[in-house]
Amino acid sequence: MLLINLDLRPLVEHYAGWALDRRLSIGALRIVWGSPLSVEIENLRLANAPWGGEPDMLSLERAVAEIDLAPMLRGVLRYRKLHLVKTSILLERNADGVGNWRFGGSQMSGIALVQRTRGQFPTLLDFAASGLLRYRTTSGKDLRIDLQQMTIRAEDDNQPVKLNVVGAYNGVAAQLSGTTQSFAVLHDTATPFGADFSLLGDGTKIEFSGGITKPLDFDGVAGHARIDVDDLGKFTKLLGVEARAAVSLSLAGAFARSGDDWLLSEITGKLGRDTVGGKLALHEGARKTSDRLTLALEFPRLDLQRLLTAVRPPAPASRRPDFGSLSLRLDEGSGIVVDGRIRAAEAVFDRLHFADAVLQGRAGSGEIAVEQLSVVFAGGRIAASAAVRAAALASHVVVQLDFTGTDVGQLARMLGGATDEIAGKLDGGLRLQMTGATMLDALAKSHGQAVLAMTSGRVARALLERASTDLRALFRKGEGSAALLCLLGIVDLHDGIGKIAPLRLRTADTSLIGAGQVDLLRQRLDLIIEGEASGSLALNLPLRISGPIDDLGVSPALGSTTALDATHSPALQPDLQRLAAGNACLH
């Protein structure tokens, strides 16, 4: 061995700076010539690219290396030992997608100071490092890896490589372990580099097995991946997104990455207790733009109540839900845009059962859009769409809802009500627009219309007697049923007050008319119903139904009349007008 006392630090700084076209500074440099060559460096700093977000790309407190001389003379770095202490690395890309680890220095022969390809990557038989690695995504968000200890071990160039990392990912304790093919295979650029690894962290396990054509960039990836998560909310935190989702997730499928595109396809797995299949795709957006997550998921059966409870815990039974204070404000930051389609052959919520449920829409960057919500429910189909868009310090909400062929008897059974008082097919539609920071604010600035219609069916005589204010219904039960000719209800909404008129029900024996209003701000209803026809079923004594919506009271409305209000029919939107025009109760 030969200890060189010459200060080679300025020469190394100049040579490396010229080769990399970056400023390099070294606090101290010590070289012991021999086989292997021993090098010690203290306080090294390498400047970032000119467009980078911070001054330094790399800094380290201390480095100790043992390098084989013979390969080095051929321009190849083979480290018998390389230990790095308190290393800090920032990796980022510019607007054109070029990484700051791509250096524009002079072309030269000899040793490659920074490896441009996997073929130039050094052999690391004994590598250890500690410090911090940050990868800044093109959307400007940092993925942070805190390295308590990272090791790479291999017996020789042709032997498998063992990798182990203990630290934290985005603040979540994690451990990465794996086995790859040898450094000899890594240096063969014509062959995919095989790797098997697993990541463990706070109830999360991610496994990958496959090949990588550009392992230095984790690009050109094709293989199989599995994700097991105890708590989906903790997993989103691992990805840098705060969200409550206390439900387990297990997915397995074909995994691929090419450039800015990540794909997990041919999925089999479970969300909670529900089986799921489909695919997930992530596209990294350009710098300062949103990443986009696209999903297409299929469920044979989906328990909506369990899923919604996992996302938002139920309110205590002693406290009524305060829907009025529900915030409608949306985050207008770039974040991530989710665009997807979810289909469930069967969906359940408490006692309600839905078939062929489809939800398609997108969320992110100040917008939530439900392009399609469609279900088969109670023998009919419900179709809806909605959009919530940020507007100043509030949000603008547009809702459209239509249902056709809903079986009233089935609906009553699902809701736990009487099933023998009314039967038939119910159609309806709703159009609503509102703007506000909370639900209460928005309802105060709302306008919309709703139509409810039936054109045939049957209604129990007991119900008619009660609704017709036949006092005999108080003392005996009506028998049989009457054919329902039509039923029509129209609501015209302005600033949270819905005017109900007309409201009509017609049979061969009698006709009922009604009018009133519903106050959505105060959650109150005031409605008067009376009979139009004389006869054994009608005493023409109006009934008033009024009070808080969840505690309505019924009383005689002596001296009241609804005839004038009930004849009023507002100008409806064209599609709702067509629905009402086909109902005989409009005339």
C-alpha positions as CSV (number, residue, x, y, z in Angstrom):
1,M,0.0,0.0,0.0
2,L,1.1,3.6,-0.7
3,L,-0.4,6.5,1.2
4,I,-0.5,9.6,-1.0
5,N,-0.3,12.8,1.1
6,L,-0.8,15.1,-1.9
7,D,-4.1,17.0,-1.8
8,L,-5.9,15.6,-4.9
9,R,-9.2,17.2,-3.8
10,P,-9.0,20.2,-6.2
11,L,-8.0,18.0,-9.1
12,V,-10.9,15.6,-8.5
13,E,-13.4,18.5,-8.1
14,H,-12.2,20.0,-11.4
15,Y,-12.2,16.7,-13.3
16,A,-15.7,15.6,-12.0
17,G,-17.1,19.1,-12.6
18,W,-15.9,19.0,-16.2
19,A,-17.1,15.5,-16.8
20,L,-20.6,16.1,-15.3
21,D,-21.0,19.8,-16.2
22,R,-22.0,20.3,-12.6
23,R,-20.3,21.9,-9.6
24,L,-18.8,19.4,-7.2
25,S,-17.2,20.2,-3.9
26,I,-15.4,17.9,-1.4
27,G,-14.5,18.8,2.2
28,A,-11.8,16.2,2.5
29,L,-10.3,13.4,0.4
30,R,-8.0,10.5,1.4
31,I,-6.6,7.8,-1.0
32,V,-4.6,4.7,-0.1
33,W,-3.1,3.1,-3.2
34,G,-3.1,-0.6,-3.3
35,S,-5.3,-3.5,-4.4
36,P,-8.0,-2.8,-3.7
37,L,-7.8,1.0,-3.9
38,S,-9.1,2.6,-0.7
39,V,-10.9,6.0,-0.8
40,E,-12.4,8.1,2.0
41,I,-14.4,11.3,1.2
42,E,-16.1,13.8,3.6
43,N,-18.7,16.4,3.0
44,L,-19.3,16.0,-0.7
45,R,-21.9,18.1,-2.5
46,L,-23.0,17.8,-6.2
47,A,-25.0,20.7,-7.7
48,N,-28.5,20.1,-9.1
49,A,-29.5,20.7,-12.8
50,P,-29.9,24.4,-13.6
51,W,-33.7,24.0,-13.8
52,G,-33.8,22.0,-10.5
53,G,-36.0,23.0,-7.6
54,E,-33.1,23.0,-5.0
55,P,-29.3,23.9,-5.3
56,D,-27.9,20.4,-4.6
57,M,-28.9,17.1,-6.1
58,L,-26.5,15.1,-3.8
59,S,-24.8,15.6,-0.5
60,L,-23.2,13.1,1.8
61,E,-21.3,13.3,5.1
62,R,-18.8,10.5,4.6
63,A,-18.0,7.8,2.0
64,V,-15.7,4.8,2.4
65,A,-14.8,2.7,-0.7
66,E,-12.6,-0.2,-1.7
67,I,-12.3,-0.5,-5.5
68,D,-10.7,-3.2,-7.6
69,L,-8.0,-1.7,-9.7
70,A,-7.9,-4.0,-12.7
71,P,-11.6,-3.5,-13.8
72,M,-11.1,0.2,-13.1
73,L,-8.4,0.5,-15.7
74,R,-10.9,-0.8,-18.2
75,G,-13.4,1.9,-17.3
76,V,-15.5,-0.4,-15.0
77,L,-16.2,0.2,-11.4
78,R,-16.2,-2.9,-9.1
79,Y,-16.7,-2.0,-5.5
80,R,-15.6,-4.6,-3.0
81,K,-17.0,-2.2,-0.4
82,L,-18.9,1.1,-0.6
83,H,-20.4,2.6,2.5
84,L,-22.2,6.0,2.4
85,V,-23.2,7.9,5.6
86,K,-26.0,10.5,5.8
87,T,-26.6,10.7,2.1
88,S,-29.2,13.1,0.7
89,I,-30.4,12.7,-2.9
90,L,-33.1,14.6,-4.8
91,L,-34.4,13.1,-8.0
92,E,-36.7,15.2,-10.3
93,R,-37.7,15.7,-13.9
94,N,-38.0,18.9,-16.0
95,A,-41.0,19.8,-18.2
96,D,-39.7,17.6,-21.0
97,G,-39.4,14.6,-18.7
98,V,-35.6,14.7,-18.5
99,G,-34.3,13.6,-15.1
100,N,-31.7,15.6,-13.1
101,W,-29.6,12.4,-13.0
102,R,-28.9,12.8,-16.7
103,F,-25.7,14.8,-17.0
104,G,-24.6,16.9,-20.0
105,G,-20.8,16.7,-19.4
106,S,-18.0,16.3,-21.9
107,Q,-17.7,13.0,-23.9
108,M,-14.7,11.0,-22.7
109,S,-13.2,7.6,-22.5
110,G,-12.2,5.9,-19.3
111,I,-14.2,5.7,-16.1
112,A,-17.9,6.7,-16.2
113,L,-18.4,8.8,-13.1
114,V,-22.2,8.6,-13.4
115,Q,-23.8,5.6,-15.0
116,R,-26.0,6.5,-18.0
117,T,-27.1,2.9,-18.7
118,R,-27.5,-0.3,-16.7
119,G,-24.4,-1.6,-18.5
120,Q,-22.3,1.0,-16.8
121,F,-23.7,0.5,-13.4
122,P,-21.0,-0.5,-10.9
123,T,-20.7,-3.9,-9.2
124,L,-21.6,-3.6,-5.5
125,L,-20.5,-6.6,-3.6
126,D,-20.8,-4.9,-0.2
127,F,-22.9,-1.7,-0.2
128,A,-24.4,0.1,2.8
129,A,-26.0,3.5,2.9
130,S,-28.1,5.7,5.2
131,G,-29.8,9.0,4.6
132,L,-32.7,10.5,2.6
133,L,-33.9,9.9,-1.0
134,R,-36.6,12.1,-2.5
135,Y,-38.3,11.6,-5.9
136,R,-40.2,14.7,-7.0
137,T,-43.0,13.7,-9.3
138,T,-43.9,15.7,-12.4
139,S,-46.9,17.1,-10.4
140,G,-44.4,18.6,-7.9
141,K,-45.2,16.3,-5.0
142,D,-42.3,14.6,-3.2
143,L,-42.1,10.8,-2.6
144,R,-39.7,10.6,0.4
145,I,-37.7,7.6,1.4
146,D,-35.8,7.8,4.7
147,L,-33.1,5.3,4.8
148,Q,-32.1,4.0,8.3
149,Q,-30.0,1.3,6.6
150,M,-29.8,0.1,3.0
151,T,-27.6,-2.9,2.1
152,I,-26.7,-4.6,-1.2
153,R,-24.8,-7.9,-1.0
154,A,-23.5,-10.3,-3.6
155,E,-20.9,-13.1,-3.4
156,D,-19.6,-12.4,-6.9
157,D,-20.4,-10.9,-10.2
158,N,-22.4,-14.0,-11.3
159,Q,-24.3,-14.6,-8.0
160,P,-27.8,-13.4,-7.1
161,V,-27.9,-10.0,-5.4
162,K,-29.6,-9.5,-2.0
163,L,-31.2,-6.1,-1.3
164,N,-32.6,-4.9,2.1
165,V,-33.8,-1.4,3.0
166,V,-35.1,-0.4,6.5
167,G,-36.6,3.1,6.8
168,A,-39.8,5.0,6.0
169,Y,-41.7,5.9,2.9
170,N,-43.7,9.2,3.0
171,G,-43.5,9.1,6.8
172,V,-44.7,5.5,7.1
173,A,-42.2,2.9,8.5
174,A,-41.4,0.4,5.8
175,Q,-39.0,-2.4,4.9
176,L,-38.0,-3.4,1.4
177,S,-36.3,-6.7,0.7
178,G,-35.6,-8.6,-2.4
179,T,-33.4,-10.8,-4.6
180,T,-32.3,-9.9,-8.2
181,Q,-30.3,-11.5,-10.8
182,S,-26.6,-11.0,-10.8
183,F,-24.6,-7.9,-11.8
184,A,-23.4,-9.8,-14.9
185,V,-27.1,-10.0,-16.1
186,L,-27.6,-6.3,-15.1
187,H,-24.7,-5.3,-17.4
188,D,-26.2,-7.3,-20.3
189,T,-28.6,-4.6,-21.7
190,A,-30.2,-7.1,-24.2
191,T,-31.7,-9.1,-21.4
192,P,-34.5,-8.1,-19.0
193,F,-33.2,-7.9,-15.4
194,G,-35.1,-10.3,-13.2
195,A,-36.2,-9.1,-9.7
196,D,-38.3,-10.3,-6.8
197,F,-39.0,-8.0,-4.0
198,S,-41.5,-7.2,-1.2
199,L,-42.3,-4.0,0.6
200,L,-43.8,-4.1,4.1
201,G,-45.2,-1.0,5.9
202,D,-47.9,-0.4,8.5
203,G,-50.3,-3.1,7.5
204,T,-49.3,-3.0,3.8
205,K,-47.5,-5.6,1.8
206,I,-46.5,-5.2,-1.9
207,E,-44.9,-8.0,-3.8
208,F,-43.4,-7.9,-7.3
209,S,-41.9,-10.6,-9.5
210,G,-40.8,-10.0,-13.1
211,G,-38.3,-8.4,-15.5
212,I,-37.1,-4.8,-15.9
213,T,-35.4,-3.5,-19.1
214,K,-34.4,-0.2,-17.5
215,P,-33.8,-1.0,-13.8
216,L,-32.1,2.3,-13.1
217,D,-35.3,4.2,-14.0
218,F,-37.7,1.3,-12.9
219,D,-39.0,1.5,-16.5
220,G,-39.8,-1.2,-19.0
221,V,-41.3,-3.2,-16.2
222,A,-43.4,-6.4,-16.8
223,G,-44.4,-8.9,-14.2
224,H,-46.8,-9.9,-11.5
225,A,-47.7,-7.8,-8.5
226,R,-49.8,-8.3,-5.3
227,I,-51.0,-5.7,-2.9
228,D,-52.4,-6.5,0.5
229,V,-53.6,-3.7,2.7
230,D,-55.2,-3.9,6.2
231,D,-56.4,-0.3,6.0
232,L,-56.9,1.5,2.7
233,G,-56.5,4.9,4.3
234,K,-53.0,4.0,5.6
235,F,-52.1,2.8,2.0
236,T,-53.2,6.2,0.5
237,K,-51.0,7.9,3.1
238,L,-48.1,5.7,1.8
239,L,-48.8,7.3,-1.6
240,G,-48.9,10.8,-0.1
241,V,-52.7,11.2,-0.1
242,E,-54.6,11.7,3.2
243,A,-58.0,9.9,3.1
244,R,-60.1,7.9,5.6
245,A,-60.9,4.4,4.3
246,A,-60.9,1.9,7.1
247,V,-61.4,-1.1,4.8
248,S,-59.0,-3.9,3.7
249,L,-57.8,-4.3,0.1
250,S,-56.2,-7.3,-1.6
251,L,-55.3,-7.1,-5.3
252,A,-53.2,-9.3,-7.6
253,G,-52.6,-8.9,-11.3
254,A,-50.2,-8.3,-14.2
255,F,-48.1,-5.2,-13.5
256,A,-46.4,-3.0,-16.1
257,R,-44.7,0.4,-16.3
258,S,-43.6,2.2,-19.4
259,G,-42.5,5.8,-19.2
260,D,-45.2,7.8,-17.4
261,D,-47.7,5.0,-17.4
262,W,-48.3,2.4,-14.7
263,L,-50.8,-0.5,-15.1
264,L,-52.2,-3.2,-12.9
265,S,-54.5,-5.4,-15.1
266,E,-56.2,-8.7,-14.9
267,I,-57.0,-8.0,-11.3
268,T,-58.4,-10.5,-8.9
269,G,-58.9,-9.6,-5.3
270,K,-61.2,-8.3,-2.5
271,L,-62.3,-4.9,-1.2
272,G,-63.3,-5.7,2.4
273,R,-65.3,-8.8,2.0
274,D,-66.4,-8.1,-1.6
275,T,-64.7,-9.8,-4.6
276,V,-63.4,-7.4,-7.2
277,G,-61.8,-7.6,-10.6
278,G,-60.7,-5.2,-13.4
279,K,-57.7,-2.8,-13.9
280,L,-56.0,0.3,-12.5
281,A,-53.9,2.7,-14.6
282,L,-51.8,5.7,-13.4
283,H,-50.5,8.3,-15.8
284,E,-47.9,10.8,-14.4
285,G,-48.8,14.2,-15.6
286,A,-46.4,16.8,-16.9
287,R,-44.7,19.1,-14.4
288,K,-47.2,21.0,-12.2
289,T,-50.2,19.2,-13.8
290,S,-52.3,16.4,-12.3
291,D,-51.5,12.8,-12.3
292,R,-54.5,10.7,-13.6
293,L,-55.7,7.5,-12.1
294,T,-58.1,5.5,-14.3
295,L,-59.9,2.5,-12.9
296,A,-62.4,0.0,-14.2
297,L,-63.6,-2.3,-11.5
298,E,-66.2,-5.1,-11.5
299,F,-68.0,-6.5,-8.4
300,P,-70.3,-9.6,-8.3
301,R,-71.7,-8.1,-5.1
302,L,-70.9,-4.8,-3.3
303,D,-72.0,-3.9,0.3
304,L,-72.4,-0.1,0.0
305,Q,-73.3,0.4,3.7
306,R,-70.1,-1.3,4.9
307,L,-68.0,0.6,2.4
308,L,-69.5,4.0,3.2
309,T,-69.1,3.4,6.9
310,A,-65.4,2.7,6.3
311,V,-65.1,6.0,4.5
312,R,-67.3,8.1,6.9
313,P,-68.2,6.7,10.4
314,P,-71.9,6.8,11.3
315,A,-73.1,9.6,13.5
316,P,-74.0,8.7,17.1
317,A,-77.6,7.6,17.5
318,S,-78.2,10.4,19.9
319,R,-77.2,13.1,17.4
320,R,-79.2,13.8,14.2
321,P,-77.0,14.1,11.1
322,D,-76.5,17.8,10.2
323,F,-76.7,17.7,6.4
324,G,-77.0,21.4,6.3
325,S,-73.4,22.0,7.4
326,L,-72.0,19.5,4.9
327,S,-69.2,21.3,3.0
328,L,-69.5,21.5,-0.8
329,R,-66.1,23.2,-1.3
330,L,-63.6,21.3,-3.5
331,D,-59.8,21.4,-3.5
332,E,-58.7,23.2,-6.7
333,G,-55.1,22.1,-6.4
334,S,-53.6,19.9,-9.1
335,G,-53.4,16.7,-6.9
336,I,-54.6,13.6,-8.7
337,V,-57.5,13.2,-11.0
338,V,-59.5,9.9,-10.7
339,D,-61.4,8.8,-13.8
340,G,-63.3,5.5,-13.5
341,R,-66.1,3.1,-14.0
342,I,-67.4,0.8,-11.3
343,R,-70.0,-1.9,-11.9
344,A,-71.7,-4.2,-9.5
345,A,-74.0,-7.0,-10.6
346,E,-75.6,-6.7,-7.2
347,A,-75.3,-3.9,-4.6
348,V,-76.9,-3.7,-1.2
349,F,-77.4,-0.9,1.3
350,D,-79.1,-2.1,4.5
351,R,-82.5,-3.5,3.3
352,L,-82.2,-2.0,-0.1
353,H,-81.1,-4.2,-3.0
354,F,-79.9,-2.9,-6.4
355,A,-79.0,-4.8,-9.6
356,D,-76.8,-3.9,-12.5
357,A,-75.4,-0.9,-10.7
358,V,-73.0,1.3,-12.8
359,L,-71.1,4.4,-11.6
360,Q,-68.9,6.3,-14.1
361,G,-67.3,9.7,-13.5
362,R,-64.2,11.6,-12.5
363,A,-63.0,13.6,-9.5
364,G,-60.2,16.1,-9.0
365,S,-58.9,19.6,-9.7
366,G,-61.9,21.3,-8.4
367,E,-64.5,19.1,-10.0
368,I,-66.6,16.0,-9.2
369,A,-68.6,14.7,-12.2
370,V,-70.9,11.7,-12.1
371,E,-71.4,11.0,-15.8
372,Q,-73.6,7.9,-15.2
373,L,-75.2,6.4,-12.2
374,S,-77.6,3.7,-13.2
375,V,-79.3,0.9,-11.2
376,V,-82.2,-1.5,-11.4
377,F,-84.2,-1.0,-8.3
378,A,-87.7,-2.1,-7.1
379,G,-88.5,-3.5,-10.6
380,G,-87.5,-0.3,-12.4
381,R,-84.4,1.6,-13.4
382,I,-82.9,4.7,-11.9
383,A,-80.6,6.9,-14.0
384,A,-78.8,9.9,-12.6
385,S,-76.0,12.3,-13.4
386,A,-74.4,15.1,-11.3
387,A,-71.6,17.7,-11.4
388,V,-70.0,19.7,-8.6
389,R,-67.6,22.4,-9.8
390,A,-65.6,24.9,-7.7
391,A,-66.9,28.4,-8.0
392,A,-65.1,31.1,-6.0
393,L,-65.4,30.1,-2.3
394,A,-68.3,27.8,-3.1
395,S,-69.4,25.1,-5.5
396,H,-72.0,24.9,-8.2
397,V,-74.1,21.7,-8.2
398,V,-76.2,20.3,-11.0
399,V,-78.3,17.1,-10.5
400,Q,-80.5,15.2,-12.9
401,L,-82.4,12.1,-11.8
402,D,-84.9,9.9,-13.6
403,F,-86.7,6.7,-12.6
404,T,-89.0,4.5,-14.6
405,G,-91.2,1.5,-13.8
406,T,-90.5,1.5,-10.1
407,D,-92.8,-1.1,-8.4
408,V,-94.5,0.7,-5.5
409,G,-95.2,-2.5,-3.7
410,Q,-91.6,-3.7,-3.9
411,L,-90.5,-0.2,-2.8
412,A,-92.8,-0.3,0.2
413,R,-91.5,-3.7,1.3
414,M,-87.8,-2.6,1.0
415,L,-88.6,0.5,3.2
416,G,-90.5,-1.6,5.7
417,G,-93.9,-0.1,5.0
418,A,-97.3,-1.5,4.1
419,T,-97.4,-3.4,0.9
420,D,-101.1,-3.8,0.3
421,E,-102.4,-0.2,0.2
422,I,-101.1,0.9,-3.2
423,A,-99.7,-1.0,-6.2
424,G,-98.4,0.1,-9.6
425,K,-95.5,1.5,-11.6
426,L,-94.0,4.8,-10.6
427,D,-92.1,7.2,-12.9
428,G,-90.4,10.4,-12.0
429,G,-87.7,13.0,-12.7
430,L,-85.7,15.7,-10.9
431,R,-83.7,18.6,-12.2
432,L,-81.8,20.7,-9.6
433,Q,-79.2,23.4,-9.6
434,M,-77.7,25.2,-6.6
435,T,-74.6,27.1,-5.5
436,G,-73.0,27.4,-2.0
437,A,-70.2,26.6,0.3
438,T,-72.4,24.3,2.4
439,M,-75.5,22.3,1.7
440,L,-77.7,24.8,3.6
441,D,-76.1,27.7,1.7
442,A,-76.7,25.9,-1.6
443,L,-80.3,25.1,-0.9
444,A,-81.0,28.8,-0.1
445,K,-79.8,29.6,-3.7
446,S,-81.4,26.6,-5.4
447,H,-83.9,26.1,-8.2
448,G,-85.3,23.0,-9.8
449,Q,-88.3,20.9,-10.6
450,A,-89.6,17.4,-9.8
451,V,-92.4,15.3,-11.3
452,L,-93.9,12.1,-9.8
453,A,-96.4,10.1,-12.0
454,M,-98.4,6.8,-12.2
455,T,-100.7,5.9,-15.0
456,S,-102.2,2.7,-13.7
457,G,-102.3,0.5,-10.6
458,R,-104.6,-0.1,-7.6
459,V,-105.1,1.7,-4.3
460,A,-106.7,0.3,-1.1
461,R,-110.1,1.7,-0.3
462,A,-109.0,2.2,3.3
463,L,-106.3,4.6,2.1
464,L,-108.8,6.4,-0.1
465,E,-111.2,6.8,2.8
466,R,-108.6,8.2,5.1
467,A,-107.2,10.5,2.4
468,S,-110.8,11.6,1.5
469,T,-111.5,12.4,5.1
470,D,-114.3,9.9,5.4
471,L,-114.7,9.9,9.1
472,R,-116.0,6.3,9.0
473,A,-112.4,5.3,8.3
474,L,-111.6,6.2,11.9
475,F,-113.9,3.4,13.1
476,R,-113.7,0.6,10.5
477,K,-111.3,-0.7,8.0
478,G,-112.1,-0.3,4.3
479,E,-112.2,-3.4,2.2
480,G,-110.9,-4.2,-1.2
481,S,-109.2,-1.8,-3.6
482,A,-110.0,0.6,-6.4
483,A,-108.3,0.8,-9.8
484,L,-105.9,3.8,-9.9
485,L,-106.4,5.8,-13.1
486,C,-103.6,8.3,-12.5
487,L,-101.4,10.0,-10.0
488,L,-99.4,13.1,-10.6
489,G,-97.3,15.4,-8.3
490,I,-95.2,18.4,-9.4
491,V,-92.8,20.4,-7.2
492,D,-91.3,23.7,-8.4
493,L,-88.3,24.7,-6.2
494,H,-86.9,28.2,-5.7
495,D,-84.4,29.2,-3.0
496,G,-85.1,26.2,-0.9
497,I,-88.9,26.4,-1.0
498,G,-90.7,23.8,-3.1
499,K,-94.2,24.6,-4.2
500,I,-96.3,21.4,-4.5
501,A,-99.0,21.8,-7.2
502,P,-100.7,20.1,-8.7
503,L,-100.9,16.9,-6.6
504,R,-103.7,14.7,-7.9
505,L,-104.9,11.0,-7.5
506,R,-107.8,9.8,-9.5
507,T,-109.9,6.5,-9.4
508,A,-113.3,5.6,-10.8
509,D,-114.8,6.4,-7.5
510,T,-113.1,9.6,-6.4
511,S,-110.4,12.2,-7.1
512,L,-108.0,13.7,-4.5
513,I,-106.3,17.0,-5.0
514,G,-103.6,18.6,-3.0
515,A,-101.2,21.6,-2.8
516,G,-98.7,23.1,-0.4
517,Q,-95.0,23.6,0.0
518,V,-91.9,21.9,1.4
519,D,-89.3,24.1,3.1
520,L,-85.9,22.4,2.6
521,L,-84.1,25.0,4.7
522,R,-86.3,24.4,7.8
523,Q,-87.1,20.7,6.9
524,R,-90.8,21.3,7.1
525,L,-93.9,20.3,5.1
526,D,-97.2,22.0,4.8
527,L,-99.7,20.2,2.5
528,I,-103.5,20.2,2.2
529,I,-105.4,17.4,0.6
530,E,-109.2,17.2,-0.2
531,G,-111.6,15.3,-2.4
532,E,-112.9,16.6,-5.7
533,A,-115.9,14.3,-6.0
534,S,-119.0,13.7,-3.9
535,G,-120.1,10.3,-2.9
536,S,-119.7,7.7,-0.2
537,L,-116.0,8.1,-0.1
538,A,-115.7,11.9,0.1
539,L,-116.9,14.3,2.7
540,N,-114.9,17.1,1.2
541,L,-113.3,17.9,4.5
542,P,-109.7,18.9,3.7
543,L,-106.7,17.4,5.6
544,R,-103.6,19.3,6.6
545,I,-100.3,17.3,6.7
546,S,-97.7,19.6,8.3
547,G,-94.7,19.8,10.6
548,P,-91.1,18.7,10.6
549,I,-90.5,16.2,7.8
550,D,-89.5,13.5,10.2
551,D,-92.5,14.1,12.5
552,L,-95.5,15.0,10.5
553,G,-98.9,15.6,11.9
554,V,-102.4,15.2,10.3
555,S,-105.4,17.2,11.2
556,P,-108.6,18.5,9.6
557,A,-108.1,21.7,7.6
558,L,-111.4,23.3,8.4
559,G,-112.2,26.4,6.2
560,S,-109.2,25.7,3.9
561,T,-109.4,25.1,0.2
562,T,-106.7,24.0,-2.3
563,A,-108.7,24.2,-5.5
564,L,-107.1,27.3,-6.8
565,D,-103.5,26.3,-6.0
566,A,-104.1,22.8,-7.2
567,T,-105.1,23.9,-10.6
568,H,-101.7,25.7,-11.0
569,S,-99.1,23.9,-13.1
570,P,-95.6,25.5,-13.5
571,A,-93.8,25.7,-16.8
572,L,-91.7,22.5,-16.8
573,Q,-88.5,21.7,-18.5
574,P,-89.1,19.9,-21.8
575,D,-88.3,16.3,-20.6
576,L,-90.3,16.7,-17.4
577,Q,-93.1,18.3,-19.4
578,R,-93.3,15.2,-21.6
579,L,-93.5,13.0,-18.5
580,A,-96.4,15.1,-17.0
581,A,-98.2,15.5,-20.3
582,G,-98.6,11.7,-20.7
583,N,-100.5,11.6,-17.4
584,A,-104.3,12.0,-17.3
585,C,-104.2,13.8,-13.9
586,L,-102.6,16.8,-15.6
587,H,-105.9,17.6,-17.3
